[in-house]
Amino acid sequence: MKASAIPQPFAEPPVLCGGQRYEKSSMRPYAAQGHWYGQDRYGRILNVKSVVRELPVVVEQIVPSAVCAACDVCCRFPESESVLRPYFTREEIQTAIAAGVSPDAFPDHAGTKIRLVPHGEGFICPAFNPATGQCGIYDSRPLDCRLYPIAVMWDRSHEQVVMGWDAKCPFIVQKLDTPESLAYVERSARMLETDAIAHTMVGNPELVGAFQDDVVVLKRLATITAGFRALQSGSTSIFPGESKGHSESEKSILTPFRPLILADRAGVEKLFLAHSVGDQPLAAYSFPYHFIWRDLFSYEWVDLEEHFCLFATNADGTFLALPPVGPDPCGPVMPRIFALMAERNCVSGVSRIENLPGDFSERCRSRGYQVRAKAGDYLYRRRDLVALSGDQYKSQRALYNHCLKRVAPSVRQ
């Protein structure tokens, strides 16, 4: 049996958005729908029921638009896998697709560098119109593009994150030491060191490039550097064999939530093995079970009370995708989980823990939680499922063959 757990009924709390109260004066109407919205701690625009959209980060641009339009450097690349092609976060991908960019331009909808398209002897960004020299999604272009000609990268020793001028920009080469440029550098550095930008950078490591010799280094970015160090030394401590030490300054800099990425698989699977849920675990206790649904849910994990906690978020709110994985999953970590979900969810009924095994369900009941039964797992013979052989898989086999013929999907090992 599998089930979901929710807290016992309690009085409805005041409506909160992202854990913060919002007076009407601190909110603003969204003209298309006439509703009032607040902003949560992640910068998302919220109403009482759902996340509506993310506003693009406002980045000051020093290069005049006319100069950009006449340039033949940006948005063009010599090879299809250029390391300089722009990176899009999950939210930026959704915005780009809504603006008309093909979903196929993004190999990984959780965050990725865009897939370039052939043009002449090289390649271009699919959002770029070479005839006009303009970007088709300029008003909602990603942070990676908004920052240019500022480059964010690791230093030569890969010890510090730094910012610099990209000397490939012909405009900035002529303006390196002007008072206007120096003042712009200071403002840009302050913007990059804000908690919001640092959180985005650390959560999307590909936004920080490798060292480039033709970038003029201007400043070290201490907040972003500390964020990456915190991940290495403390925030990933729930994975076996990794250090738990971290300084108080690092704790305060980094929001502990991390997006679920493919590189997490080995560590997550070790945790599942170390904290077995019985001889016949539910399918939810596998990494692919969650990873394949990232287009529908935004998955994030956090270490709470030495437990791996995997949260899933969609338009309705945030819930725990499976019970906390650790030594005492029904202990002190449980109230912390529900407090965190209450902080995020404007509607209390969304807060729950999914995919409870039978024995854990009973423990939750004994602690005063409501437990509701759900449909059980399906069981298949692995060989039959892989081959889709036999009449019972006839319809699935037809869909698979149709997909191969019409869509030509890519396969990643």
Protein Blocks (a to p, Z undefined) as FASTA:
>chain_A
ZZdddddddddddddeehiacdfklgccdfknopacdddfkopacdfkbcfbdcdddddd
fbdfklmmmpckeopafbfklckbccddfklmmmmmmnopafklpmblnbpcdddddehj
bccdfkbcfknopafklmmccfklmmpmcdcdddfkopaccddddfklmklmmmmmgmkl
mmmmmmmmmmmmpmklmmmmmmmmmlpccddfklccfbdcfklmmmmmmmmmmmmmmpgh
iafbdcfklmmmpcfbdcddfklmmmmmmmmmmmcgbjbdcfklcfklmmmmmmmpccdd
ddeehiacdddddfkbccdfbdcddfblmlmmlmmmmmmmmmmpmblklpccehiafklm
mmmmmnopacddddddddddfklmmnogajklmmmmmmmmmmmmmnopaddZZ
